[in-house]
Structures are given as C-alpha cells and as structure tokens.
C-alpha cells in the first residue's frame, strides 16, 4: 500500500513539475552542439504559441510571447517543454 501511494505521488509530481522555459528557437541539422538557427520558423512558431490557449495551465497559453528576430521569448516562462521538441 505504501509503495502504491509513493508511486502515485511520484507520477502526479512528475506531471505537475513541468519544465517551463523563457526562450526557444527553431533549429535544423542539430547534431550535437552544431546546429543552424531558423528565424523564419521561430517567428511562425512564436506567433502560433502567442495565440494558443488550450486550457487553464500556465504552459497552455503564452500571452507574453515575443519574437526578437532570432528567439521566441516569454518573460513569465510560459514556453513548455513539449513545444520545444515538436
């Protein structure tokens, strides 16, 4: 019984403790530490993320997403880990 409760706590904590980020960029040819930044793709993705509102969680919307010419930024850390690896 104690193991089941511990496993449930870990599973719930893993879902709630999401990695959120303040910036993201689209890249291509990622091979180790070598990659090419794709500003046009990043701008497009940032615009979609700015308009996204899928639920009520902090990472389900990004009202403060801005594109600075290279990177999509969220001062309040709304960029979720799933969006970084699509």
C-alpha positions in Angstrom: 0.0 0.0 0.0 2.8 2.5 0.9 4.5 1.7 -2.4 1.3 2.4 -4.4 0.9 5.8 -2.6 4.6 6.7 -3.2 4.3 5.7 -6.9 1.1 7.8 -7.3 2.8 10.8 -5.7 5.8 10.5 -8.0 3.5 10.2 -11.0 1.5 13.2 -10.0 4.6 15.3 -9.1 6.1 14.4 -12.5 3.1 15.8 -14.3 2.8 18.9 -12.2 6.6 19.7 -12.1 6.8 20.6 -15.8 10.0 22.2 -17.3 9.0 25.6 -18.4 11.3 27.9 -20.4 11.6 31.6 -21.1 13.0 31.3 -24.6 13.0 28.9 -27.5 14.3 28.8 -31.1 13.7 26.5 -34.1 16.9 24.8 -35.4 17.8 22.4 -38.2 20.6 19.9 -38.7 21.0 19.5 -34.9 24.0 17.2 -34.5 25.4 17.5 -31.0 26.4 21.2 -30.4 26.3 22.1 -34.1 23.0 23.5 -35.4 21.5 26.2 -37.6 19.0 28.7 -36.2 15.9 29.2 -38.3 14.5 32.7 -37.6 11.5 32.4 -40.0 10.4 29.2 -38.5 10.9 30.5 -35.0 8.8 33.6 -35.8 6.0 31.5 -37.2 6.0 29.1 -34.2 6.2 32.0 -31.7 3.1 33.6 -33.4 1.2 30.3 -33.1 2.3 30.0 -29.5 1.2 33.6 -28.7 -2.3 32.8 -30.0 -2.5 29.4 -28.3 -5.0 28.9 -25.5 -5.7 25.2 -25.0 -6.5 25.1 -21.3 -6.0 26.9 -18.0 -2.5 25.7 -17.1 0.4 28.2 -17.1 2.0 26.4 -20.1 -1.2 26.1 -22.2 -1.0 29.8 -23.2 1.6 32.4 -23.8 0.2 35.9 -23.6 3.7 37.4 -23.3 5.4 35.5 -26.2 7.5 37.9 -28.3 9.9 37.3 -31.2 13.1 39.3 -31.1 14.4 38.4 -34.6 16.1 35.2 -33.5 14.4 33.7 -30.4 10.8 33.4 -29.1 10.8 34.9 -25.5 8.3 34.6 -22.6 9.4 36.7 -19.6 6.9 34.8 -17.5 8.1 31.4 -18.6 5.1 30.1 -20.5 7.0 28.0 -23.1 6.5 24.4 -22.2 9.0 21.5 -22.8 6.7 19.8 -25.3 6.7 22.8 -27.6 10.5 22.9 -27.7 10.7 19.4 -29.3 7.9 19.4 -31.9 
